[in-house]
């Protein structure tokens, strides 16, 4: 019987959550979901629509018309599509990062993306990092030491050492 695994990694901004999450996903054969890229995509959409990305009402009117997709290329790297256009490189620009910070602070955006993120976790074995992952998106998971969450094997030791740097997280294991 296969086991469905969902790993959530929380931590302070700029602490290297994405680096840890990518490494864990690669090492354990899980899909890495870069939730920050999803917020960047919403920010880019707001900029393209000419709206103030800090204005909840303006952003809320934009959301129903967005089609945001995560796809994976042949190398297994996550690509972001906005209404069918690959915006994976554009969303990494510094000005888009600022927009992502603005939209991620809006409850309406977090609510809009909640189903998408939970659906990914329900249908795939994933590693997710980012805002609200352990406390809201994957709140049903229990917090554990990283070495336990990643199977308690010696190869997880470098990941477990990250716990001393302010990381926290959780894992869910469900029979597939």
PyMOL commands that place a pseudoatom at each C-alpha (Angstrom):
pseudoatom trace, name=CA, resn=UNK, resi=1, chain=A, elem=C, hetatm=0, pos=[0.000, 0.000, 0.000]
pseudoatom trace, name=CA, resn=UNK, resi=2, chain=A, elem=C, hetatm=0, pos=[1.402, 3.414, -0.950]
pseudoatom trace, name=CA, resn=UNK, resi=3, chain=A, elem=C, hetatm=0, pos=[1.550, 6.196, 1.598]
pseudoatom trace, name=CA, resn=UNK, resi=4, chain=A, elem=C, hetatm=0, pos=[0.468, 9.706, 0.733]
pseudoatom trace, name=CA, resn=UNK, resi=5, chain=A, elem=C, hetatm=0, pos=[2.782, 12.220, 2.412]
pseudoatom trace, name=CA, resn=UNK, resi=6, chain=A, elem=C, hetatm=0, pos=[2.306, 15.943, 2.809]
pseudoatom trace, name=CA, resn=UNK, resi=7, chain=A, elem=C, hetatm=0, pos=[5.100, 17.964, 4.405]
pseudoatom trace, name=CA, resn=UNK, resi=8, chain=A, elem=C, hetatm=0, pos=[4.649, 21.582, 5.508]
pseudoatom trace, name=CA, resn=UNK, resi=9, chain=A, elem=C, hetatm=0, pos=[7.666, 23.763, 6.264]
pseudoatom trace, name=CA, resn=UNK, resi=10, chain=A, elem=C, hetatm=0, pos=[7.193, 27.057, 8.051]
pseudoatom trace, name=CA, resn=UNK, resi=11, chain=A, elem=C, hetatm=0, pos=[9.864, 29.500, 9.096]
pseudoatom trace, name=CA, resn=UNK, resi=12, chain=A, elem=C, hetatm=0, pos=[10.859, 33.129, 9.094]
pseudoatom trace, name=CA, resn=UNK, resi=13, chain=A, elem=C, hetatm=0, pos=[11.179, 35.074, 5.860]
pseudoatom trace, name=CA, resn=UNK, resi=14, chain=A, elem=C, hetatm=0, pos=[14.530, 34.628, 4.165]
pseudoatom trace, name=CA, resn=UNK, resi=15, chain=A, elem=C, hetatm=0, pos=[15.493, 31.651, 6.343]
pseudoatom trace, name=CA, resn=UNK, resi=16, chain=A, elem=C, hetatm=0, pos=[15.860, 29.205, 3.484]
pseudoatom trace, name=CA, resn=UNK, resi=17, chain=A, elem=C, hetatm=0, pos=[12.518, 27.385, 3.645]
pseudoatom trace, name=CA, resn=UNK, resi=18, chain=A, elem=C, hetatm=0, pos=[12.436, 26.943, -0.116]
pseudoatom trace, name=CA, resn=UNK, resi=19, chain=A, elem=C, hetatm=0, pos=[15.947, 25.518, -0.200]
pseudoatom trace, name=CA, resn=UNK, resi=20, chain=A, elem=C, hetatm=0, pos=[15.065, 22.989, 2.497]
pseudoatom trace, name=CA, resn=UNK, resi=21, chain=A, elem=C, hetatm=0, pos=[11.719, 22.168, 0.838]
pseudoatom trace, name=CA, resn=UNK, resi=22, chain=A, elem=C, hetatm=0, pos=[13.259, 21.631, -2.614]
pseudoatom trace, name=CA, resn=UNK, resi=23, chain=A, elem=C, hetatm=0, pos=[15.980, 19.403, -1.158]
pseudoatom trace, name=CA, resn=UNK, resi=24, chain=A, elem=C, hetatm=0, pos=[13.460, 17.340, 0.801]
pseudoatom trace, name=CA, resn=UNK, resi=25, chain=A, elem=C, hetatm=0, pos=[11.182, 16.928, -2.214]
pseudoatom trace, name=CA, resn=UNK, resi=26, chain=A, elem=C, hetatm=0, pos=[14.063, 15.888, -4.448]
pseudoatom trace, name=CA, resn=UNK, resi=27, chain=A, elem=C, hetatm=0, pos=[15.545, 13.472, -1.904]
pseudoatom trace, name=CA, resn=UNK, resi=28, chain=A, elem=C, hetatm=0, pos=[12.260, 11.755, -1.043]
pseudoatom trace, name=CA, resn=UNK, resi=29, chain=A, elem=C, hetatm=0, pos=[10.631, 11.829, -4.485]
pseudoatom trace, name=CA, resn=UNK, resi=30, chain=A, elem=C, hetatm=0, pos=[7.869, 14.259, -3.542]
pseudoatom trace, name=CA, resn=UNK, resi=31, chain=A, elem=C, hetatm=0, pos=[6.507, 17.206, -5.500]
pseudoatom trace, name=CA, resn=UNK, resi=32, chain=A, elem=C, hetatm=0, pos=[7.757, 20.593, -4.322]
pseudoatom trace, name=CA, resn=UNK, resi=33, chain=A, elem=C, hetatm=0, pos=[5.018, 23.234, -4.312]
pseudoatom trace, name=CA, resn=UNK, resi=34, chain=A, elem=C, hetatm=0, pos=[6.461, 26.739, -4.279]
pseudoatom trace, name=CA, resn=UNK, resi=35, chain=A, elem=C, hetatm=0, pos=[3.538, 28.609, -2.747]
pseudoatom trace, name=CA, resn=UNK, resi=36, chain=A, elem=C, hetatm=0, pos=[5.423, 31.887, -2.990]
pseudoatom trace, name=CA, resn=UNK, resi=37, chain=A, elem=C, hetatm=0, pos=[5.337, 31.514, -6.769]
pseudoatom trace, name=CA, resn=UNK, resi=38, chain=A, elem=C, hetatm=0, pos=[1.559, 31.271, -6.615]
pseudoatom trace, name=CA, resn=UNK, resi=39, chain=A, elem=C, hetatm=0, pos=[1.338, 34.580, -4.729]
pseudoatom trace, name=CA, resn=UNK, resi=40, chain=A, elem=C, hetatm=0, pos=[3.827, 36.148, -7.136]
pseudoatom trace, name=CA, resn=UNK, resi=41, chain=A, elem=C, hetatm=0, pos=[1.552, 35.099, -9.997]
pseudoatom trace, name=CA, resn=UNK, resi=42, chain=A, elem=C, hetatm=0, pos=[-1.420, 36.834, -8.372]
pseudoatom trace, name=CA, resn=UNK, resi=43, chain=A, elem=C, hetatm=0, pos=[0.729, 39.955, -7.852]
pseudoatom trace, name=CA, resn=UNK, resi=44, chain=A, elem=C, hetatm=0, pos=[1.777, 39.917, -11.501]
pseudoatom trace, name=CA, resn=UNK, resi=45, chain=A, elem=C, hetatm=0, pos=[-1.855, 39.596, -12.565]
pseudoatom trace, name=CA, resn=UNK, resi=46, chain=A, elem=C, hetatm=0, pos=[-2.719, 42.626, -10.437]
pseudoatom trace, name=CA, resn=UNK, resi=47, chain=A, elem=C, hetatm=0, pos=[0.069, 44.677, -11.945]
pseudoatom trace, name=CA, resn=UNK, resi=48, chain=A, elem=C, hetatm=0, pos=[-0.967, 43.730, -15.468]
pseudoatom trace, name=CA, resn=UNK, resi=49, chain=A, elem=C, hetatm=0, pos=[-4.556, 44.704, -14.666]
pseudoatom trace, name=CA, resn=UNK, resi=50, chain=A, elem=C, hetatm=0, pos=[-3.347, 48.083, -13.416]
pseudoatom trace, name=CA, resn=UNK, resi=51, chain=A, elem=C, hetatm=0, pos=[-4.735, 47.683, -9.909]
pseudoatom trace, name=CA, resn=UNK, resi=52, chain=A, elem=C, hetatm=0, pos=[-3.246, 48.499, -6.511]
pseudoatom trace, name=CA, resn=UNK, resi=53, chain=A, elem=C, hetatm=0, pos=[-2.144, 45.111, -5.168]
pseudoatom trace, name=CA, resn=UNK, resi=54, chain=A, elem=C, hetatm=0, pos=[-2.663, 46.312, -1.595]
pseudoatom trace, name=CA, resn=UNK, resi=55, chain=A, elem=C, hetatm=0, pos=[-6.326, 47.188, -2.272]
pseudoatom trace, name=CA, resn=UNK, resi=56, chain=A, elem=C, hetatm=0, pos=[-8.356, 44.154, -1.174]
pseudoatom trace, name=CA, resn=UNK, resi=57, chain=A, elem=C, hetatm=0, pos=[-11.502, 45.239, -3.017]
pseudoatom trace, name=CA, resn=UNK, resi=58, chain=A, elem=C, hetatm=0, pos=[-9.643, 45.793, -6.286]
pseudoatom trace, name=CA, resn=UNK, resi=59, chain=A, elem=C, hetatm=0, pos=[-7.787, 42.493, -6.012]
pseudoatom trace, name=CA, resn=UNK, resi=60, chain=A, elem=C, hetatm=0, pos=[-10.995, 40.649, -5.140]
pseudoatom trace, name=CA, resn=UNK, resi=61, chain=A, elem=C, hetatm=0, pos=[-12.587, 41.754, -8.423]
pseudoatom trace, name=CA, resn=UNK, resi=62, chain=A, elem=C, hetatm=0, pos=[-9.578, 40.363, -10.294]
pseudoatom trace, name=CA, resn=UNK, resi=63, chain=A, elem=C, hetatm=0, pos=[-9.488, 36.899, -8.716]
pseudoatom trace, name=CA, resn=UNK, resi=64, chain=A, elem=C, hetatm=0, pos=[-12.503, 35.171, -10.356]
pseudoatom trace, name=CA, resn=UNK, resi=65, chain=A, elem=C, hetatm=0, pos=[-11.061, 35.756, -13.824]
pseudoatom trace, name=CA, resn=UNK, resi=66, chain=A, elem=C, hetatm=0, pos=[-7.638, 34.279, -13.045]
pseudoatom trace, name=CA, resn=UNK, resi=67, chain=A, elem=C, hetatm=0, pos=[-6.555, 30.860, -14.172]
pseudoatom trace, name=CA, resn=UNK, resi=68, chain=A, elem=C, hetatm=0, pos=[-3.439, 29.957, -12.205]
pseudoatom trace, name=CA, resn=UNK, resi=69, chain=A, elem=C, hetatm=0, pos=[-1.804, 26.616, -12.877]
pseudoatom trace, name=CA, resn=UNK, resi=70, chain=A, elem=C, hetatm=0, pos=[1.242, 24.815, -11.568]
pseudoatom trace, name=CA, resn=UNK, resi=71, chain=A, elem=C, hetatm=0, pos=[2.828, 22.507, -14.098]
pseudoatom trace, name=CA, resn=UNK, resi=72, chain=A, elem=C, hetatm=0, pos=[6.101, 20.632, -14.019]
pseudoatom trace, name=CA, resn=UNK, resi=73, chain=A, elem=C, hetatm=0, pos=[8.605, 20.549, -16.872]
pseudoatom trace, name=CA, resn=UNK, resi=74, chain=A, elem=C, hetatm=0, pos=[10.631, 17.521, -18.000]
pseudoatom trace, name=CA, resn=UNK, resi=75, chain=A, elem=C, hetatm=0, pos=[13.255, 18.256, -15.329]
pseudoatom trace, name=CA, resn=UNK, resi=76, chain=A, elem=C, hetatm=0, pos=[10.572, 18.259, -12.628]
pseudoatom trace, name=CA, resn=UNK, resi=77, chain=A, elem=C, hetatm=0, pos=[10.783, 22.015, -12.053]
pseudoatom trace, name=CA, resn=UNK, resi=78, chain=A, elem=C, hetatm=0, pos=[7.610, 23.884, -11.183]
pseudoatom trace, name=CA, resn=UNK, resi=79, chain=A, elem=C, hetatm=0, pos=[6.368, 26.302, -13.841]
pseudoatom trace, name=CA, resn=UNK, resi=80, chain=A, elem=C, hetatm=0, pos=[3.641, 28.881, -13.229]
pseudoatom trace, name=CA, resn=UNK, resi=81, chain=A, elem=C, hetatm=0, pos=[0.984, 29.585, -15.811]
pseudoatom trace, name=CA, resn=UNK, resi=82, chain=A, elem=C, hetatm=0, pos=[-1.204, 32.676, -15.672]
pseudoatom trace, name=CA, resn=UNK, resi=83, chain=A, elem=C, hetatm=0, pos=[-4.170, 32.365, -18.004]
pseudoatom trace, name=CA, resn=UNK, resi=84, chain=A, elem=C, hetatm=0, pos=[-2.172, 29.873, -20.071]
pseudoatom trace, name=CA, resn=UNK, resi=85, chain=A, elem=C, hetatm=0, pos=[1.024, 31.969, -20.273]
pseudoatom trace, name=CA, resn=UNK, resi=86, chain=A, elem=C, hetatm=0, pos=[4.223, 30.669, -18.652]
pseudoatom trace, name=CA, resn=UNK, resi=87, chain=A, elem=C, hetatm=0, pos=[5.223, 33.469, -16.272]
pseudoatom trace, name=CA, resn=UNK, resi=88, chain=A, elem=C, hetatm=0, pos=[7.818, 31.476, -14.325]
pseudoatom trace, name=CA, resn=UNK, resi=89, chain=A, elem=C, hetatm=0, pos=[10.688, 33.819, -15.135]
pseudoatom trace, name=CA, resn=UNK, resi=90, chain=A, elem=C, hetatm=0, pos=[8.707, 37.062, -14.901]
pseudoatom trace, name=CA, resn=UNK, resi=91, chain=A, elem=C, hetatm=0, pos=[7.459, 36.336, -11.385]
pseudoatom trace, name=CA, resn=UNK, resi=92, chain=A, elem=C, hetatm=0, pos=[11.078, 36.213, -10.138]
pseudoatom trace, name=CA, resn=UNK, resi=93, chain=A, elem=C, hetatm=0, pos=[11.697, 39.879, -10.922]
pseudoatom trace, name=CA, resn=UNK, resi=94, chain=A, elem=C, hetatm=0, pos=[12.246, 42.026, -7.791]
pseudoatom trace, name=CA, resn=UNK, resi=95, chain=A, elem=C, hetatm=0, pos=[9.272, 44.264, -8.532]
pseudoatom trace, name=CA, resn=UNK, resi=96, chain=A, elem=C, hetatm=0, pos=[6.980, 41.230, -8.713]
pseudoatom trace, name=CA, resn=UNK, resi=97, chain=A, elem=C, hetatm=0, pos=[8.353, 40.023, -5.365]
pseudoatom trace, name=CA, resn=UNK, resi=98, chain=A, elem=C, hetatm=0, pos=[7.139, 43.284, -3.827]
pseudoatom trace, name=CA, resn=UNK, resi=99, chain=A, elem=C, hetatm=0, pos=[3.697, 42.742, -5.335]
pseudoatom trace, name=CA, resn=UNK, resi=100, chain=A, elem=C, hetatm=0, pos=[3.607, 39.221, -3.914]
pseudoatom trace, name=CA, resn=UNK, resi=101, chain=A, elem=C, hetatm=0, pos=[4.198, 40.625, -0.440]
pseudoatom trace, name=CA, resn=UNK, resi=102, chain=A, elem=C, hetatm=0, pos=[1.254, 42.958, -0.886]
pseudoatom trace, name=CA, resn=UNK, resi=103, chain=A, elem=C, hetatm=0, pos=[-1.228, 40.389, -2.161]
pseudoatom trace, name=CA, resn=UNK, resi=104, chain=A, elem=C, hetatm=0, pos=[-0.166, 37.725, 0.341]
pseudoatom trace, name=CA, resn=UNK, resi=105, chain=A, elem=C, hetatm=0, pos=[-1.168, 40.092, 3.144]
pseudoatom trace, name=CA, resn=UNK, resi=106, chain=A, elem=C, hetatm=0, pos=[-4.760, 40.120, 1.854]
pseudoatom trace, name=CA, resn=UNK, resi=107, chain=A, elem=C, hetatm=0, pos=[-7.147, 37.615, 3.429]
pseudoatom trace, name=CA, resn=UNK, resi=108, chain=A, elem=C, hetatm=0, pos=[-9.179, 37.508, 0.206]
pseudoatom trace, name=CA, resn=UNK, resi=109, chain=A, elem=C, hetatm=0, pos=[-6.136, 36.249, -1.733]
pseudoatom trace, name=CA, resn=UNK, resi=110, chain=A, elem=C, hetatm=0, pos=[-5.187, 33.680, 0.897]
pseudoatom trace, name=CA, resn=UNK, resi=111, chain=A, elem=C, hetatm=0, pos=[-8.767, 32.379, 0.871]
pseudoatom trace, name=CA, resn=UNK, resi=112, chain=A, elem=C, hetatm=0, pos=[-8.782, 32.258, -2.937]
pseudoatom trace, name=CA, resn=UNK, resi=113, chain=A, elem=C, hetatm=0, pos=[-5.594, 30.180, -3.016]
pseudoatom trace, name=CA, resn=UNK, resi=114, chain=A, elem=C, hetatm=0, pos=[-6.492, 27.930, -0.084]
pseudoatom trace, name=CA, resn=UNK, resi=115, chain=A, elem=C, hetatm=0, pos=[-8.489, 25.403, -2.123]
pseudoatom trace, name=CA, resn=UNK, resi=116, chain=A, elem=C, hetatm=0, pos=[-5.795, 25.212, -4.789]
pseudoatom trace, name=CA, resn=UNK, resi=117, chain=A, elem=C, hetatm=0, pos=[-3.085, 24.485, -2.235]
pseudoatom trace, name=CA, resn=UNK, resi=118, chain=A, elem=C, hetatm=0, pos=[-5.175, 21.974, -0.289]
pseudoatom trace, name=CA, resn=UNK, resi=119, chain=A, elem=C, hetatm=0, pos=[-6.156, 20.212, -3.502]
pseudoatom trace, name=CA, resn=UNK, resi=120, chain=A, elem=C, hetatm=0, pos=[-2.506, 19.765, -4.438]
pseudoatom trace, name=CA, resn=UNK, resi=121, chain=A, elem=C, hetatm=0, pos=[-1.802, 18.299, -1.001]
pseudoatom trace, name=CA, resn=UNK, resi=122, chain=A, elem=C, hetatm=0, pos=[-4.803, 15.955, -1.236]
pseudoatom trace, name=CA, resn=UNK, resi=123, chain=A, elem=C, hetatm=0, pos=[-3.925, 14.587, -4.652]
pseudoatom trace, name=CA, resn=UNK, resi=124, chain=A, elem=C, hetatm=0, pos=[-0.111, 14.407, -4.528]
pseudoatom trace, name=CA, resn=UNK, resi=125, chain=A, elem=C, hetatm=0, pos=[2.668, 13.660, -2.076]
pseudoatom trace, name=CA, resn=UNK, resi=126, chain=A, elem=C, hetatm=0, pos=[4.109, 17.139, -1.641]
pseudoatom trace, name=CA, resn=UNK, resi=127, chain=A, elem=C, hetatm=0, pos=[6.464, 19.380, 0.265]
pseudoatom trace, name=CA, resn=UNK, resi=128, chain=A, elem=C, hetatm=0, pos=[5.029, 22.889, 0.728]
pseudoatom trace, name=CA, resn=UNK, resi=129, chain=A, elem=C, hetatm=0, pos=[6.619, 25.904, 2.284]
pseudoatom trace, name=CA, resn=UNK, resi=130, chain=A, elem=C, hetatm=0, pos=[5.343, 29.398, 2.789]
pseudoatom trace, name=CA, resn=UNK, resi=131, chain=A, elem=C, hetatm=0, pos=[2.835, 31.614, 4.472]
pseudoatom trace, name=CA, resn=UNK, resi=132, chain=A, elem=C, hetatm=0, pos=[0.136, 29.849, 6.509]
pseudoatom trace, name=CA, resn=UNK, resi=133, chain=A, elem=C, hetatm=0, pos=[1.168, 26.392, 5.284]
pseudoatom trace, name=CA, resn=UNK, resi=134, chain=A, elem=C, hetatm=0, pos=[1.450, 24.681, 8.654]
pseudoatom trace, name=CA, resn=UNK, resi=135, chain=A, elem=C, hetatm=0, pos=[-1.148, 26.745, 10.474]
pseudoatom trace, name=CA, resn=UNK, resi=136, chain=A, elem=C, hetatm=0, pos=[-3.927, 27.096, 7.886]
pseudoatom trace, name=CA, resn=UNK, resi=137, chain=A, elem=C, hetatm=0, pos=[-3.391, 25.291, 4.584]
pseudoatom trace, name=CA, resn=UNK, resi=138, chain=A, elem=C, hetatm=0, pos=[-2.290, 21.984, 6.109]
pseudoatom trace, name=CA, resn=UNK, resi=139, chain=A, elem=C, hetatm=0, pos=[-3.608, 22.587, 9.596]
pseudoatom trace, name=CA, resn=UNK, resi=140, chain=A, elem=C, hetatm=0, pos=[-4.717, 18.967, 9.983]
pseudoatom trace, name=CA, resn=UNK, resi=141, chain=A, elem=C, hetatm=0, pos=[-1.120, 17.791, 10.065]
pseudoatom trace, name=CA, resn=UNK, resi=142, chain=A, elem=C, hetatm=0, pos=[0.679, 17.431, 13.365]
pseudoatom trace, name=CA, resn=UNK, resi=143, chain=A, elem=C, hetatm=0, pos=[3.926, 19.181, 14.122]
pseudoatom trace, name=CA, resn=UNK, resi=144, chain=A, elem=C, hetatm=0, pos=[6.929, 16.927, 14.558]
pseudoatom trace, name=CA, resn=UNK, resi=145, chain=A, elem=C, hetatm=0, pos=[10.692, 17.112, 14.518]
pseudoatom trace, name=CA, resn=UNK, resi=146, chain=A, elem=C, hetatm=0, pos=[11.858, 17.371, 10.898]
pseudoatom trace, name=CA, resn=UNK, resi=147, chain=A, elem=C, hetatm=0, pos=[13.778, 14.083, 11.123]
pseudoatom trace, name=CA, resn=UNK, resi=148, chain=A, elem=C, hetatm=0, pos=[10.560, 12.317, 12.189]
pseudoatom trace, name=CA, resn=UNK, resi=149, chain=A, elem=C, hetatm=0, pos=[8.499, 14.086, 9.545]
pseudoatom trace, name=CA, resn=UNK, resi=150, chain=A, elem=C, hetatm=0, pos=[10.904, 12.968, 6.854]
pseudoatom trace, name=CA, resn=UNK, resi=151, chain=A, elem=C, hetatm=0, pos=[10.965, 9.365, 7.936]
pseudoatom trace, name=CA, resn=UNK, resi=152, chain=A, elem=C, hetatm=0, pos=[13.470, 9.454, 10.804]
pseudoatom trace, name=CA, resn=UNK, resi=153, chain=A, elem=C, hetatm=0, pos=[16.297, 8.236, 8.589]
pseudoatom trace, name=CA, resn=UNK, resi=154, chain=A, elem=C, hetatm=0, pos=[19.911, 9.438, 8.875]
pseudoatom trace, name=CA, resn=UNK, resi=155, chain=A, elem=C, hetatm=0, pos=[19.797, 11.153, 5.475]
pseudoatom trace, name=CA, resn=UNK, resi=156, chain=A, elem=C, hetatm=0, pos=[17.240, 13.569, 6.975]
pseudoatom trace, name=CA, resn=UNK, resi=157, chain=A, elem=C, hetatm=0, pos=[19.757, 14.801, 9.564]
pseudoatom trace, name=CA, resn=UNK, resi=158, chain=A, elem=C, hetatm=0, pos=[20.736, 17.963, 7.605]
pseudoatom trace, name=CA, resn=UNK, resi=159, chain=A, elem=C, hetatm=0, pos=[17.054, 18.809, 7.322]
pseudoatom trace, name=CA, resn=UNK, resi=160, chain=A, elem=C, hetatm=0, pos=[16.501, 18.136, 11.008]
pseudoatom trace, name=CA, resn=UNK, resi=161, chain=A, elem=C, hetatm=0, pos=[19.307, 20.536, 11.891]
pseudoatom trace, name=CA, resn=UNK, resi=162, chain=A, elem=C, hetatm=0, pos=[17.229, 23.268, 10.269]
pseudoatom trace, name=CA, resn=UNK, resi=163, chain=A, elem=C, hetatm=0, pos=[14.799, 22.995, 13.189]
pseudoatom trace, name=CA, resn=UNK, resi=164, chain=A, elem=C, hetatm=0, pos=[17.301, 24.917, 15.287]
pseudoatom trace, name=CA, resn=UNK, resi=165, chain=A, elem=C, hetatm=0, pos=[17.075, 27.812, 12.836]
pseudoatom trace, name=CA, resn=UNK, resi=166, chain=A, elem=C, hetatm=0, pos=[13.413, 28.610, 13.465]
pseudoatom trace, name=CA, resn=UNK, resi=167, chain=A, elem=C, hetatm=0, pos=[11.790, 26.120, 11.132]
pseudoatom trace, name=CA, resn=UNK, resi=168, chain=A, elem=C, hetatm=0, pos=[8.726, 24.215, 12.089]
pseudoatom trace, name=CA, resn=UNK, resi=169, chain=A, elem=C, hetatm=0, pos=[6.454, 21.973, 10.174]
pseudoatom trace, name=CA, resn=UNK, resi=170, chain=A, elem=C, hetatm=0, pos=[4.158, 19.043, 9.995]
pseudoatom trace, name=CA, resn=UNK, resi=171, chain=A, elem=C, hetatm=0, pos=[3.489, 15.915, 8.034]
pseudoatom trace, name=CA, resn=UNK, resi=172, chain=A, elem=C, hetatm=0, pos=[0.393, 13.950, 7.146]
pseudoatom trace, name=CA, resn=UNK, resi=173, chain=A, elem=C, hetatm=0, pos=[0.605, 10.313, 6.134]
pseudoatom trace, name=CA, resn=UNK, resi=174, chain=A, elem=C, hetatm=0, pos=[-2.462, 8.774, 4.543]
pseudoatom trace, name=CA, resn=UNK, resi=175, chain=A, elem=C, hetatm=0, pos=[-2.903, 5.477, 2.792]
pseudoatom trace, name=CA, resn=UNK, resi=176, chain=A, elem=C, hetatm=0, pos=[-3.329, 6.055, -0.912]
for i in range(1, 176): cmd.bond("trace and resi %d" % i, "trace and resi %d" % (i + 1))
show_as sticks, trace
zoom trace
